[in-house]
Amino acid sequence: SALNEHELRQGAERILAQLGDSTSTASRSSDERKRFYSNILLDPAIDSVLAKPLGEDDGFLDEIAQMAPEFVELLRNKVWTSRSLERVTDESLRDAFNGLSPAQKTALMLAFPPEASDRLQSFMPEGTGRTIALDQLRRARERGDNTETESATRLAREFLDYLRRQAEEGKITLREVTETPAPESQAA
């Protein structure tokens, strides 16, 4: 079972405090911290990220990144979120998305946050198939069926993991994405 955010933070703080007794965490190199994170905290943290709804998982990782950026870098390499789709080129994402059945496409658009869902919709050619899929998506959102949403989220997680594995194997093209400042830090 996934740890809740509070348990994860408490565990990380206890472990870091114990390490601080023998060697200052700040004096450890980035590579040493990454090894530590990988050996001790990675699996429970992955479970916690996967337990979050799509969209909320990125916010959770952003919070952790404020305390342990190297750890979040490891996490983002092991588990992809909807934000990870930004790194996939349109051509690679279109090819993967178009290989799915109409029902799977609808489920992905239901599960992903609006920005990612809109991007996937843009890959659907105009015509009857698109109209039917978008109508099914509208009806699914209106129903608000938790079972349907959970199933769609599982499919979206599988899709993200498929893309992550394809990227690791060099079978899809990724692009560099620069971090966008949080809304509160942007000038008005």
N, C-alpha and C positions, 0 to 999 in steps of 0.2 A: 504494500500500500504506500501511496505517496506521502511524504512528509508535508505538513502544512508549512506555510511561509515562516511562521514564528519558530517552529521546531528547527527548521533548516538554519535560520539565522542564529538561534541559540547554540546549536551544535557547532556551527562554524566559529562562533565567537569563543566557545570553550576550547576548541582545538587550537585556535590561534593563540589564545591566552596561555595554554600549556606550552606551546612552542616558544612563546615569548619568554617563558621562564628560563629556557636553556639558550636560545638564540633569538635575537630580535628579528621579527618577521620582516621589518623594513630593510634589514641588512642582507636578507636573502636575495639572491638574484631572481630575476623573472623566471628563468628556467627552473630553479629550485621550487619556487612557489607553484608553477604549473605542474611539476611532478607531484608535489604534495596534494594539490587539488585533485589531480587525476586519480591518485591512489586512494584517497580518503572520502572525498565529497562528491565525486562525479555521478555515480549511479543514483544515489538518493536525489540529487539535484535534477537529474534527467527525469526521474519519475515525477518530481514536483512540477517541472515545466510541462510535461505531457498531461498532467492532471488539470492544468489551466485551460479555460476556453481559448480558442484561437483568437488572437488579438490581445487578450490579457496576458498571454505568455510573454510577449515582447515587453510589456510594462514591468513584469516581474523580473525579467533579465536586466532591464535598464536599472532597476533598483539595486540589484546585486552588483552590477557593474560599477556603481558608485563606490562600493567597498572593495571589490576584487575584480578589476577589469580582466586580468589574465584568466581568471576562473570562467568568466562569461565567454571569453574567446574560446576556451576549451568546450564549453557547453554548446555554443553556436556551431562548432564543428561536428558535434555529435548528434544534435537534434535541431532540425530546422523548424522555423516558425513561419507564419505568413509573411513576415518582413523579409525572410530569406528569398522569397520569390522575386524581390526587387533585383537580386543579383543574377537571375536567370535571364538570358537574352530572350527577346520576343520570339525569335525563330525556334529556340530550344523549347520554350514553354508552350508555344503553339503546337509544335510537333507532339509533345507529350500529352497535351490536353486533347488534341484532335484524335489521338489514339484511343480515347475512352468512349464508352457507350453514351447515348443521350442521357440515360438515367444517372450515370456517374458524373457527367458534366453538370447536371442540375444539382446533384448532391454537393459537389465542390463549391458551386456558386452559393449554395445555401450556407455552407459551413464557414467559408472564409469571410473576413471582415469586408466591408463595402469596397474599399480601394482594390483589394486583390480580386474580389468577385467581378468588379467592373472590368478589370484588365482581362480576366478570362472571358467575359462576355464579348469583348472586342475581337476575340479570335474566332467567334462563330460567324460564318457567312450569313448574309441577309437571306431570308427565305422562310419557307414553312418550318423547317427544322428548328431554326432560331426562335421563331414565334412560339412554337409549341414548348420548347425548353424554357423560355422566359415566362410563359403562362404557368407552367408547372412550378417554376421557382416562386412566382407571385403567390400561387395557391398554397405552397408549402410554408411560406412565411406567414400567411394569414392563419393557417391552421395552428402554427406554433407547437406542433407535436414534439414533445421532448424525445421520444424514442426515435423519431425520424431525424431530429437534429443530432442526437448522439451518434446515430449510424453515419450520418453525413460527416460528422467530425472525425470519426474513426477512418473513414475513407480519405478525408483530407490529410490526416496524419500519415496514412500509408502513402499517399501521393507525394507528400513532402519528403518522406524517407526514401522513396524511389528516386526522386530528383537528387537528393543528397548523395545517394550511392552512385547515381549516374555521373554526378560531378566529380566524385572521388576517382572514378574510373576514367575520367576525361572524355566521357561520351556526350556531355552537353557543355555548352559554352556559358561561362559566367562572366559578368562584367563587374568592375569595381563600382561600389556605391559609396558616396561620401555621406557621412552622418548628417542628418538635418537637425539643427538645434531644436530643442524643445520649445513649444509655443511661448512659455513664459520668459525664455531668454532671447526671443527675437525682438528686434526693435519695432515699435508701433508705427 
